[in-house]
């Protein structure tokens, strides 16, 4: 007999006006009828509205369909994924709600249902990552055991999309499966979030990304409602330590950073407070880590990965048992004229300068050879210095600054100064766009 997760929508708690368990049940039943009327076994689902999305995806799971989640609804990306998977697009506009259907009953969700996540494909074609619903539910239960220490009722609010695994787990499944309140809308602009949460009585749990936190450092509008936040989570990329502290200072809690990927699920977490010990990553319960001897690459055993001894592209140093330091990505260590250099190390040194709010270092091809380039967002002080010196002298000054730690041959040869780095909805950098600045 197949194992199932049984939930009662009566227990779902929605914070927005007009969103109720009864209306959710109507969307769920209408979705099941739409699915049952089609012979399709694989469905592509995209819906920005987490309230409607949750009803649609639970209906697909109930009907034991394979679910394909594109990272965005960009036409070319969706077409590419449809071609790869043969999926039928779920059209929410075709749902016919039965207004008199008010009975709320248990829903049964088979745990072996398959959900395919697609990475944003910023460096090439979209990549498919297979997950079972059971893996997601197992991870949600770990989140509840790890972070739900307060007896207070909480309300989850988010700046990230449920189309990605981080948003799916933290924003959507965690509150629905574990009985927490959920504000369904995704808030791209924090100003809108401030207005939306003003009347919410429960303590808030914010699900966000480094891109959003870095932007808030200059003007943290959330500080106006700082006392409302019980927890703040960030995932999707490294969070600059100094910006982390600057953001956290006016808030009522520290940021909990979550390290993982679509392939691995959550691996570890930390709450950085400026101390050396708090910079270490703590693996989640049930997750075991080690480093291979050849390259110090992180090896993971986890209930969220079918493959044992999963080899990642992250380099680590084990400290104090299972805790570890991240040393950067294997694919971010490159050779320039036979000299090996870590792009992350270069990036961190530039980011430590008072001239920059955001920095990205990348390899580019120039005259049939590889060299390094840097794309940067200037602070007010950096803008002033650039204006006074001019670009040529300012670039020279940056190279001299880096040569305190790096040989001249591996320092960036080209610099671009832009208003904001091109992050996508997942908080990931669009690397193709970064490379286009040097065409």
N, C-alpha and C positions, 0 to 999 in steps of 0.2 A: 504494500500500500504506500502510495506516494505521501511524503511528509508535506504538510501545509502549515502556513501561518494563518491563524484565524483572527480577524480584527472585526470590531463592531464600529461602523462609522459614527454611531452615536457618541463615541468617545473622542472623535476628532474635534479639535478646538481651533476655530478660526477667528482671528482678531478683527478682520475687516468687516465693515457693515455690509449686510446682505449675503454674506457667505455663511451657510449653515449646513449641518449634517444632512438635512432633508434635501436641500438643493444639490449637495454633493452626490447623494444617492441617485438623484434624477440624472445627473450627468453620467454616473457610473452605469446605470441601467441602459441609458440611451447608447452609450459606447458599446456595451455588450451586444445590443441588437445590431448595431452597424457592423461589428466584427463577425457576428454569426451569419450575416447576410452575404458574406464574401468567402470564397474558397481560399483566400490568401493565408499562408502560414507565417509570413514575415512582414512586419509592419514598421514603417518609418514614422517616428513620432516627434514632432516639434510643436511646442506651444509655450509662449512666454509666461502665460498665466499659470502659476503653480497650483491654484485651486482646480482649474479644469484639467491641467496636465496630470495631477495625481489621480483623478477619477479615470482618465483615459488609460494611464499606464497600469493601474490596478485592474481595470477591465481586461486589458490585454494579457496580464499575468494570469488572471482567473481563467481565461480561455486558453491558456497554455500556448500562447503565440511567442515566436521569437521577436524581440523588440530591438529596433535599431535607432540609436539616438545620435543625430547629427549635432555638431557643436554649435551650429548657427543655421539660419534659414537662407543663407546666401545661395542663390539659384545654382551657381556653378558647383558649389560644394555639395549641395543636396543631389544634383544630377550625378555627380561622381559616385556618391555613396549608393544611390539607387542602382546604378550600373554595376557596382561591386557586389551588392547584396541581393538584387532582384526584389527589393522590398516594395510593398504597396504603401503609398502615403496615406496616413490617417488624416482625414479631412474633418476637423472639428466643426466646420460650418455646416456639415450634413447631419449633425446630431439633432434629433427631434425629442425634446423633453416632454414627458407626460406629466402635466401639472398635478394630476390627481394621484400620482404614484408617491405616496408619503410613507409607506412602510419601510422602516430601517431594520435590516437584518444583518447577521454576520456575513462577512465575505471570506472566502477561502482562497488563499493564494499559494499555489504549488511552489515549493522552495527550489525545485529544479528548473524553473522557468529561466530562459536565457535572455540576457540583456547585453547588447553590443554597444560599447561606447566608441566614439571615433575621436581621435586627437584632432587638434585644430589644423594639423598639417601645415604649419608655418614654414617648414623647410622642405616641403614636397607634398606628395600625395597623402591623403588622409589615411591614418592607420587604425585598424579595427582591433579592439581589445574585448575579448569575450569574458563575461562575468555571469555567474549564476545568481539568482535572487537570494539563494541561501548565503552566499559569500557576503552580499550586501547587508542582510539581516544580522549575520554574525558580527559584522563590524559595527553596526548600529548598537548592538547590545554591549559591545566593548566601550563605545563612546559613553553610553549611559552609566556603566560601572565606573569609568574613569573620571568623568566630569560632573555628574549630577550629585553633588554633595549637599546641596541646599534643599531644605524642606519647602522653600518658597516655590510657587508656581512661576514658570518662566515663559517668556514669549520670544520665539526665534524670529529675527529680522535679518535680511541678507542683501548684499550687493552683488552676489554671484549667481550664476544660472544653474538650475537643476539639470540642464542638459549635460553637464560634466559631472564626473564621479564625486568630486568634493562637494558641490552644491546638492547633488542627489542625496548623499549621505547625511550631511550636516543640516542643510536647509529643509529638506523634504521628509526623508524617511525617519530621521531621529525624532522630530516632534510627533509625526503621525503614529509611528509604531510605539513610542514610549509615553504618549499622552501629554505632550507639552503643547502650548499654544503656538500658532503659526501665523505670521503676517505674510500673506501669499505673494504680494508684489515684490519684484526685485528693484532695488533702488540704485540706479546708476549715479545719481547725484545725492550726496549726503544732506543737502539742504532740504530735499523733499522728505528724506527719512525723519529729520528732526520734527517736521510738521506732523508726519503720520504717527509718530510714537508719543506725541504730547499727552494724549488722553489715555494711553495704555497704563493700566494699574500695575501689571506684573513687571518684575525685573526683566531686563532684556538680555538676550544672548545674540551677539552680532557675528554673522558669518561673512568674512570679507577677505581681501587679498592684499599682498604687498603694494600693488599699484595704487589701490585706493588709500591705504595708510600713508604711503609716501606723499601723495597729493595733499592729504589732510595736515601734514606737518606744518606747512606754511600758513594754513588758515583752518584750524580744527573747529568747525561749526558744531561738531558733536559734543564739545565741552559744555555747551549750553544745557545739555541733558545728561551730563556725565554721571550723575547720581543714579540714573536709571539702569546703567549697564552692570550686569553681574559677571559676564564673561565676554571676551572678544577673541574670536578665532581668525587666524590668517593662514592661508596655504596657497600653493600654486607657484612658489618661487621663494628665493631667499629674501628675508626682510632685513634691511640695513639696520645694524645694531643701534647706531646713534639716533636714527629716525624713529626706531622702535621706542627708545626712551623718551624722545621728545614728544611723540604722540601720546604715550602712556601717562606722562606727567600730570596733565589736567584731568585724566579719566579716573574712574573709581576702581579700576582693576588693571592688571597687566595683560598684555596680549599673549594668548596661547598659540604658539606657532606649531603647525602640523606638517611633518615631513613625510612625503610619500609620492605616489604617482598613480596614474590610471591602471598600470600593469600590477603594481604591488598593493594598492590600497594604502591605508595609513601604516607607516613604519614606526614613527617616533614623534615625540612632542617635547616642547620646552616652554618655560616662561622666563624670559631674560630680564634681569633686574640690574644689570651692570656688573655683576660679580662673575668671576671666571667659572665657578661651578655651574651657574645658571645658564651658561652658554652651551653646556653639554646637552645632547639629545637623549631622552629616556624612551626606550622602546615600549610600545603598547604591550599589555598583558597578552601572552600567547605568541608574541613575535620574538624570534631569536635572530641575532645578528653576529656576524664575524667578518673579518677582512681577509681576502686571499693574499698570499705572500708576495706574489709577483708584482702587483700594482696597488696593493692596499684597497682593492675594490670591495665595496660592500656586498656581502652575501646574506640573503634573507631566507628564513623559513617562517612561513606565516599561514594561518588558516584562510587568508584571502587570496592565496596563490596556489594553484594546483601543483606546479612544478616545485620540487624540493631543491634547496640550495640555489635559489634564484640569484644569478649574478647581475648586479646593477652596473650602471656607468658612473656611480658616485664613489669617490675615494674617501675613506674614513680612517680615523685613529681611535682605537678602543681605549677608553679611560675608565677606571673604577668599575670593573666588571663588564656589564653590558652597555653602559653609557658610552657615547662616542662624540668625537668632533667631526664635522664635515670638512674635508680638505679640497672640495671642488670636484668638478666633473672630469672623467677621463678624456672625454671628447673636447674639453676646454684646455687641454695641454697640447700645445702644437710645437712644431719645429720650424724655426725661422733661420735659414742659412746654417743649419745643423745645430743651432742653439735651441734647447728645449725651454719653453716658458709656459706658465699657467696664465691664461687669460683672466681667470678669476682673481689671481694675485694682482695683476696690473689694474684691474677694475677696482679692487678694494682700495688700492693706494690712491687712485684718482678720486674715488668717492669720499675719501677721508679729507680731501681738500675743501676749504671753505668756498671754493669757486663753483661747486657743482651740487645740484639737487638730485641728479640721476645720471648714471654713466653706463655705457655698454661698449665693450671692446670686442672686436671681431676680426677674423682673418679675411683678406680680400686678395683677388688676383690682380696684379698690376704688371704689365709688360712681361707676361709669361712667368712671373715669379710671385710667390706668396709674401705678403707683408701685412702688418697690422694697422687697423684703423680704430678710431674711437668716436662714438656719437654721444653727445653730452647735453644736458639741460642745465643752463647756468643759473646760479643764485644772483641776487641783486649785486653782490660784491663782484661776482664773476663778470657780469655784464658791464659793470663800470670799468674793470681792468681791461676787458676786451676792447672797449671803446677808446680808452686812453692809449693803449699800446698798438692797436691794430691787430688783425688776425695773424700776420706773419710772426711778429714778435711774441704775441701771446702763445702761439703754437710752440715756438722755440722755448719759451719759459716752461711750458708743460713738459717738454722732452727733458730739459735740465732737471726738473723736479723728479721725474721718474728715474733718471740716471743715478739718483742716490741709492737705488736698490737694484736696478736692472742694467744690463749691458746695452749700449746704444743701438746695436743691431736689432734688438727685440722690442724697442719702444715703438709706439704707433707713429706712422709716417704721415697719416692723414687724420684730420679732425673735422667734425661737423658739429655745429651748435644749433639745436632746434628747441622748440617750445615745450615739447613733451615726447617721450619715447612712445612708440606705437604699440601699446598693449591691447590685446583683444579682451572679450568679455570674461575669459577665464583668468585674466591677469597674466597671460603669457605674452612674451614679446613676439612681434611679427618679424622674423629674421629676414625674410625676403625683402620687406620694405626697408629694413636697416641697410641691407646690401645695396639697395637701389640708390641710396644717398651718395654712393661712390661710383656710379655708372658714368 
